[in-house]
Amino acid sequence: MSLRFIAKDPNTDGANCPTVWVDEEKQEFVFQGWDADAETLAECLKAGPIPEGETVVRLPLRMADALRKACDAATGTAVH
């Protein structure tokens, strides 16, 4: 597996915080985030079931720049 580290949440201590990577081999985004609470899961389930092997995580909006960087890394193009 070849994960390219993109960024950690800039407003945390850097130890236990949301993080974004790009898996270049599988061409996937990888997210570490906070567990979704029951209310968030209930809202997500309105769109359909969450299959076994999948989960819902939360990332703060302040990580938008990190997500743009991840998109750039994954596609090789600038995202605006």
C-alpha positions as CSV (number, residue, x, y, z in Angstrom):
1,M,0.0,0.0,0.0
2,S,1.3,3.4,-0.9
3,L,-0.4,6.1,1.2
4,R,0.5,9.7,0.5
5,F,0.0,11.7,3.6
6,I,-1.8,15.0,2.8
7,A,-2.6,16.7,6.1
8,K,-3.9,16.6,9.6
9,D,-6.6,18.8,11.1
10,P,-4.7,22.1,11.6
11,N,-6.6,22.9,14.8
12,T,-5.6,19.9,16.8
13,D,-2.5,18.7,18.6
14,G,-1.3,16.6,15.7
15,A,-1.5,13.4,17.7
16,N,-5.2,12.3,17.7
17,C,-6.9,14.2,14.9
18,P,-8.7,13.8,11.6
19,T,-6.2,13.1,8.8
20,V,-6.3,12.7,5.0
21,W,-4.3,10.5,2.8
22,V,-4.4,9.4,-0.9
23,D,-3.8,5.7,-1.7
24,E,-2.0,6.1,-5.0
25,E,-2.0,2.4,-5.8
26,K,-5.7,1.9,-5.3
27,Q,-6.6,5.4,-6.4
28,E,-8.7,6.1,-3.2
29,F,-8.9,8.7,-0.6
30,V,-8.4,7.6,3.0
31,F,-9.8,9.5,5.9
32,Q,-9.3,9.3,9.6
33,G,-12.1,11.2,11.4
34,W,-14.4,11.3,14.4
35,D,-17.0,8.6,14.8
36,A,-20.3,9.8,13.6
37,D,-22.9,10.2,16.3
38,A,-26.3,8.5,16.3
39,E,-28.0,11.6,14.9
40,T,-25.6,11.8,12.0
41,L,-25.9,8.1,11.3
42,A,-29.7,8.4,11.3
43,E,-29.5,11.2,8.7
44,C,-27.1,9.3,6.5
45,L,-29.3,6.2,6.6
46,K,-32.1,8.3,5.0
47,A,-30.1,8.0,1.8
48,G,-29.8,4.2,2.1
49,P,-28.2,1.5,4.2
50,I,-24.5,1.6,5.2
51,P,-23.1,-1.8,4.1
52,E,-20.9,-4.0,6.2
53,G,-17.3,-2.9,5.8
54,E,-18.3,0.8,5.4
55,T,-18.6,3.5,8.0
56,V,-19.4,7.2,8.4
57,V,-16.7,9.5,9.7
58,R,-16.8,13.3,10.3
59,L,-14.2,15.8,9.2
60,P,-14.2,19.5,10.1
61,L,-14.9,22.0,7.4
62,R,-11.5,23.6,8.3
63,M,-10.0,20.6,6.5
64,A,-11.3,21.8,3.1
65,D,-7.9,22.8,2.0
66,A,-6.5,19.4,2.9
67,L,-9.3,17.8,0.8
68,R,-8.4,20.0,-2.2
69,K,-4.8,19.0,-1.8
70,A,-5.9,15.3,-1.7
71,C,-8.0,15.8,-4.9
72,D,-5.0,17.5,-6.6
73,A,-2.7,14.6,-5.5
74,A,-5.2,12.0,-6.7
75,T,-5.9,13.6,-10.1
76,G,-2.8,15.5,-10.8
77,T,-4.9,18.7,-11.4
78,A,-5.8,21.7,-9.5
79,V,-9.2,21.8,-7.8
80,H,-10.8,25.2,-7.3
